[in-house]
Amino acid sequence: MFNFAFNSLYEALYMNGHGLYVWSVVILVFISLLGFFIGYTVKIKKIKDKLNEPN
């Protein structure tokens, strides 16, 4: 039914010696996206608060 590229979890993580590079890039991208999401969420909240200030 399924034809997996790897026979075990170890092979999927190791990736013939390239796993360290692949997974480090995946982690960096995830951290970057999370950072941007949190940063823009804070910016949006500040803008909303500024717009709702009584003058």
KOLPA-809498 format. One line per 4 residues: number of its first residue (from 0); their letters; for each residue x, y, z negated of N, C-alpha, C. Coordinates in steps of 0.05 Angstrom, whole numbers, m for minus. Each point is the difference from the previous one (the first is absolute). Example, Ala and Ser with C-alpha at 12.3 -4.5 7.8 and 13.67 -1.06 7.14 Angstrom:
<atoms>
0	AS	264,m114,m156,m18,24,0,18,24,0; m7,21,14,16,24,m1,m15,22,m14;
</atoms>
This chain:
<atoms>
0	MFNF	17,m24,0,m17,24,0,17,25,0; 18,3,m19,19,22,m1,28,m9,5; 15,16,14,28,m6,5,17,21,m13; 8,m5,m25,16,19,m15,29,1,10;
4	AFNS	12,23,m2,28,4,9,19,m11,m21; m9,m2,m25,18,m9,m21,m12,m25,m14; 17,m18,m9,m9,m24,m13,m3,3,m30; 12,20,m11,m1,4,m29,0,29,m7;
8	LYEA	m6,6,m25,1,28,m9,29,10,0; 19,m17,m7,28,8,1,8,9,28; m8,m15,20,7,8,28,m13,26,8; m25,5,m9,m14,24,6,14,24,m13;
12	LYMN	11,m3,m24,13,21,m14,29,4,10; 13,m21,7,28,1,9,3,9,29; m18,m10,17,0,7,29,27,m2,14; 12,m23,m3,26,m6,12,21,22,m6;
16	GHGL	0,10,m24,20,19,m9,m9,29,4; m22,5,13,m9,28,5,m22,9,m20; m8,m18,m18,m21,6,m19,5,24,m17; 25,3,m9,7,22,m18,m5,27,14;
20	YVWS	7,2,25,m4,25,15,m30,4,6; m13,m21,8,m29,3,7,m16,8,m24; 4,m15,m22,m17,6,m24,8,26,m13; 25,8,2,7,27,m12,m13,22,16;
24	VVIL	m2,m3,27,m14,20,16,m30,0,m6; m11,m23,m3,m29,m2,m7,m5,14,m26; 17,m4,m20,m3,13,m26,3,30,2; 20,9,15,4,29,4,m23,13,14;
28	VFIS	m11,m13,20,m24,11,13,m23,2,m19; m5,m21,m15,m22,m1,m19,3,22,m21; 25,4,m11,5,20,m20,m4,28,12; 9,4,25,m3,26,14,m30,6,4;
32	LLGF	m15,m19,10,m28,5,4,m15,5,m26; 7,m14,m21,m12,5,m26,8,27,m10; 24,9,3,9,26,m8,m15,22,15; m3,m3,26,m15,20,16,m29,1,m9;
36	FIGY	m11,m23,m4,m28,m1,m9,m4,14,m26; 17,m5,m19,m2,13,m27,5,30,3; 21,7,15,6,28,4,m23,16,12; m11,m11,21,m22,14,13,m26,0,m17;
40	TVKI	m4,m21,m15,m22,0,m19,2,22,m20; 24,4,m11,5,22,m19,m4,27,14; 10,3,24,m3,26,15,m30,6,5; m15,m20,8,m28,4,5,m15,7,m26;
44	KKIK	7,m13,m22,m12,7,m26,6,29,m8; 25,9,4,7,27,m6,m15,20,17; m3,m6,26,m15,18,18,m29,1,m9; m12,m23,m6,m28,0,m9,m4,16,m26;
48	DKLN	19,m4,m18,m2,16,m25,3,29,5; 18,8,18,3,28,7,m25,12,13; m13,m15,17,m24,9,13,m24,2,m19; 1,m16,m21,m23,0,m19,5,19,m24;
52	EPN	22,15,0,5,19,m21,m20,22,1; m11,8,m24,m17,23,0,17,26,3; m9,18,16,16,25,5,m11,23,m16;
</atoms>
